[in-house]
Amino acid sequence: MRCRTAAVAAVGAAAAVFLALIGAADAGSCLEAKLCCPGRDSACVVQKTPINAIIEDPTDKPCYCDHACLKLGDCCTDFKPACGG
């Protein structure tokens, strides 16, 4: 049982490090993700949660840093100041 507890602790620590490393991009910030794209570009996205995660909170949906987000209403919170929208 002791070995299993150590394994669970190691996985938890690894997950915490991973989340800390990707935390800036997951904040929903165009500036922090260094993204600003002209027109409509589906690759110009900031994922707030890991891909394939179950989204339980509507604020966890991805946000966009392309100028089409203004029409579609899915811009990241800092799109206008970061990208001049």
C-alpha angles and dihedrals in degrees: 000000000000091000092051092051090051091050092051090049091050092051090049092051092048090050091051092052091048092050091048091052095050095036096102095057092042092058091083095247125144089195095052092043089047092230130143119145133182121236119349117334121164090196090062092084136128112213109211093189130033114277111267092024119135108253108221099163120055090221088064092069115113117267128210136231098196123105092246088070089078090064095038096045096229101111123139112254094256098043097113098048093038099044104023096246 
